[in-house]
Amino acid sequence: MAPDAHNDVAKAPFEMHESRVPSSRFGRLWQYGGLATSMAFGAVGESFRRATGSGQEGAGSLMLSAGNMERLVTKLSKMRGAALKLGQMMSFQDSKMLPAPIHQVLQRVQDSADYMPASQRNQVLVDDLGSNWRDLFSSFDERPIAAASIGQVHSARMKSTGTHVAVKVQYPGVANSIDSDLNNLSILLTASRLLPKGLYLDKTIANARTELGWECDYIREAECGRRFQKLLQDEQSTFMVPSVIDEASGPHVLTAEMMNGIGVTKAQNLTQEQKDWIGTQILRLCLREITEFKFMQTDPNWTNFLFNANTSRLELLDFGASRDFPDKFIIPYVEILQAASRNDRETIRDRSILLGYLTGYESAAMLNAHVSSVLTLAEPFNDSSPEMYDFRDQSITDRVRKLIPVMVRERLAPPPEETYSLHRKLSGAFLLCARLGSRVRCRELFANAMAKVRV
């Protein structure tokens, strides 16, 4: 976590607030019940306002009113845990398939969790590091510099070495409430009809359940961070992975070196050359993760990528959602990418059936929409694309959006489980390049990656 994070939070439209984390299953169930009731009453109130002419006439669903969206943001930020994490995951994965008000809510809650009171935080630190945990630090900032779905981050300094560190403290009860949280949230979303049909919400929730389990295991996250350090040993001039401080870490507390960079989308006055370099390195890393490592940090949150202008390096954060991809998935997946780069529609179809994207019994309209979407998403790597792909002018998002209604209506099977996390990261990287306005030699990156592919 970078030291400028406190300033980033201060500038955010949704300012952090302190609130106690509902840590018991009953307490969290009560919160979900309260949200459902308040949104139902909100819909009734909005109906009355529209009937009397004081509401937004023709503003769409009563459940998606501005008041209800505000209630949803507030509750997700206070609940934290699975509720907030699922929202963050869907904001990257299904943003083009969601109603605009829902998408806006999910964008707002990406970095807007409340932080827990000192009493709750201290108990977690005592449980993991012992009653004398403060003796490990020469300084420890009481107010967190960031609060997310699983935990909050404090700036501190190690007494033993003087190292400036980021101390991530997990919210109490989050790990034990994953299943009940997701079940309750599924019931709420289904009953309220907030989401359109065809999103395979059950599959999204199953993926969230797996990844949340990983992210709540800080020992696993520390191991994944060390693994990335080793994988990127040949890239130390480009990427920096913070070292874990073992003496101040445990199952629910993770302490690592403080990074000094600035979130890539928050850095001011970047030159076009710097924007191009950042986009190039992030896409190149994604391709290495797919083709060489078969191991990926799958959380696309842009705050996980910091740019340090002083060292001209990218600093990588948060490895809780890192995962391996088995050969039985990655080999045909890479073959689909290769086929897309040369406009080979037949191979895309065949490998898509092998992977489970298609059953082989889809309508001609569905088959065409699927293959066309693959070709569109892989356009930057296509042999016929410009040597320097300008993400400022890309229309990939709009073209894929036009295909979505057909795929939602006629898809016969959900995509493979691995796809949820991989595509979330890859699409997040594309969106980041578009946000920065990067110009990237995508064809060259792809050719180099395919030359080194280990399949």
C-alpha positions, 0 to 999 in steps of 0.5 A: 500500500502506498503512503499517498493512499490517505490522500487518495481516500480524502479526495474520494467522493465516498469518504471512509467512516468508522463503523463496527463490523457485524461479526456474528452470522446472526448480526450479518443476517439481520443486516441483510434483512434490514437492507431488503426491507428498506429497499422494498419500502424505498421502492414503494416510496418511489412509486408514490412519488412518481404517481404524485409527480414528485419522482423521476418520471420514466426513470426505470425500475422502482428498485433501481431508484437513486434512493435505493442505490444509496441504501445499497452503497451504504450497506455494502460499505458497512457490511464489508466482507463477501457482500462488498467483495462480490460487488467489486468482482461484478464491477469488473466482470459484468459491467456491460451486462448490468443496469447502469444504476447497479454498475455505478453502485459497484464502481463506488464501492470498489474502495469505499468500505468503512473502517473498524473501531480500534477495539475490534482492530486491536483484538485481531492484532492481539489474537495474531501477534500477541498482547504486546503487538505494539512492541513490534512497531516504533510507530503505528498510525491509528487511522487506516490509510485504506479500507477494503472488502476483507481488511484495512491497512495501517501505516507503521514502522518496524522497531527491529529494522526501521522499515516502513511497512503496511499492516493489513488487518482482517475484519473479524468474522469475515472468513467465517461468514463467507458462505452465509453472506453469499447465500443471503446476498444471492437470495436478496439479488434474486428476490429483488430482481436487481440483476438481469437473467443470463448472468449465471449469478450462481456461478459468479457466487461460487467463484466468489466463495472460492476466491474469498476463501483464498483472500481471507487466508493471509498465510496463503497470500504471503506465500503467493507474494513470495512466489511472484517475487521469484517469478519476477526476479528477471524483471526487477528493473520493471516490477517491485513486489513488497517483501512480507515481514514474517515477525509481524504477520499471521493468519489475519494480519499481513505486514509488508514493505510500504510501497512508495508509488502512486495508483496508476490511474491517480498519478498526475501529469503522466507523459504519453510515453509513461502512459504507454510504458505502464500499459505495455508492462501491465499487458505484458505481465498478463501474457506472461502470467497466462503463457509462462507462469500459468499463475496469475494475480487475478484481482484487477483493482487498479489500486493494486498497480502503483507507478513509482516515477523515481524508480520508473518501476511498477509496484504490485500489491495484493496477492490474495486472489492469485491462482494456478491454471491447469494445463487442461484449461490453459492449453486450449485457452491459449490456442483460442487466443492464437486462433483469434489472432489469425481470424480462425473462426473454426478453431475458436469454435472447436476449442470453445467446445473443448473448454466448455464455453459452448456445448456444440448445440448452440443456435447459429446466432449464439455461435456467431455472437460467441466467436465474434466476441472472442475475435473482438476481445482479441483484436489488439493481438490480431495480425491485421491490427495496427502495429501500435494499438491505440487504446484511446480509440478502441471501440472493443467495449461498444462492439462486445456490448452489442453482442451481449443480449444474444449471448445472455438470451441463448447461452446454453452453459456457463463459461468454465470456472477459471474464466471468471477470474482470468477474464476479470483480470484481462478485461481489467488490464484492457480497461486500464489501458483505455483509462490511461490512453496507452498506445501499446505494441500488442501484436509484438507482445503477443508474438513474444509471449507465444514464442515462449509459451510453455504448453 
